[in-house]
Amino acid sequence: MGRTGGVFTPQETATRAEVAAIIHRFIENVID
């Protein structure tokens, strides 16, 4: 997921904060 410096590392494990941000954005897009 996103790391320091804007690096994208899809093979890494996502943190709870990253997953929460993804779910939050998804829900906001579905509601709108």
Backbone bond lengths (Angstrom), bond angles and torsions (degrees), N, CA, C in turn:
res aa  C-N    CA-C-N  psi(-1)  N-CA   C-N-CA  omega(-1)  CA-C   N-CA-C  phi
1 M - - - 1.446 - - 1.515 108.21 -
2 G 1.307 117.83 -164.85 1.457 120.66 -178.87 1.515 112.06 -69.62
3 R 1.285 116.37 134.48 1.461 122.10 178.74 1.516 109.69 -125.36
4 T 1.310 116.29 177.28 1.459 121.55 179.32 1.523 110.38 -53.85
5 G 1.306 116.42 136.29 1.458 120.84 179.69 1.517 113.51 82.98
6 G 1.336 117.79 10.80 1.457 120.62 178.25 1.514 114.39 74.50
7 V 1.332 117.45 20.37 1.464 121.31 -179.50 1.525 108.98 -80.32
8 F 1.327 116.59 132.89 1.462 122.11 178.11 1.518 108.81 -99.12
9 T 1.333 117.18 120.80 1.467 121.45 -179.10 1.532 109.12 -126.88
10 P 1.334 117.59 84.23 1.465 120.42 -174.95 1.528 114.83 -66.99
11 Q 1.330 118.28 -18.95 1.461 120.02 179.76 1.530 112.26 -80.52
12 E 1.318 117.48 -16.55 1.458 121.49 -179.07 1.527 110.45 -75.91
13 T 1.317 115.71 160.10 1.454 121.70 176.45 1.525 109.26 -77.99
14 A 1.320 117.18 136.57 1.462 121.65 178.88 1.525 109.71 -77.53
15 T 1.326 115.86 142.94 1.459 120.26 175.92 1.523 109.38 -81.43
16 R 1.317 116.10 165.89 1.464 119.98 177.68 1.524 111.09 -59.73
17 A 1.332 116.35 -39.30 1.466 120.44 -179.61 1.528 110.86 -64.78
18 E 1.330 116.95 -40.16 1.465 120.40 179.60 1.526 110.83 -65.71
19 V 1.317 116.46 -43.58 1.469 120.02 179.37 1.526 110.09 -65.28
20 A 1.325 117.07 -40.79 1.464 120.62 178.28 1.525 110.82 -61.36
21 A 1.331 117.45 -41.09 1.465 121.17 179.43 1.522 110.92 -65.51
22 I 1.329 116.94 -40.78 1.466 121.07 179.05 1.528 110.49 -63.71
23 I 1.328 116.78 -46.42 1.467 120.92 179.95 1.525 110.29 -64.36
24 H 1.325 117.01 -40.83 1.462 121.22 179.36 1.523 110.84 -60.69
25 R 1.323 117.13 -46.57 1.474 120.84 178.99 1.526 110.69 -63.02
26 F 1.335 116.89 -41.06 1.459 121.31 179.84 1.529 110.63 -61.25
27 I 1.331 116.68 -47.72 1.462 120.89 -179.07 1.524 110.56 -62.70
28 E 1.334 117.36 -42.33 1.466 119.71 178.82 1.525 111.36 -61.83
29 N 1.326 117.62 -38.48 1.465 120.76 179.18 1.524 111.66 -69.45
30 V 1.324 117.80 -35.39 1.462 121.42 179.95 1.526 109.91 -69.86
31 I 1.328 117.41 -40.29 1.462 121.49 -178.84 1.523 110.60 -67.12
32 D 1.323 117.68 -38.46 1.478 121.46 -178.19 1.476 111.75 -74.79
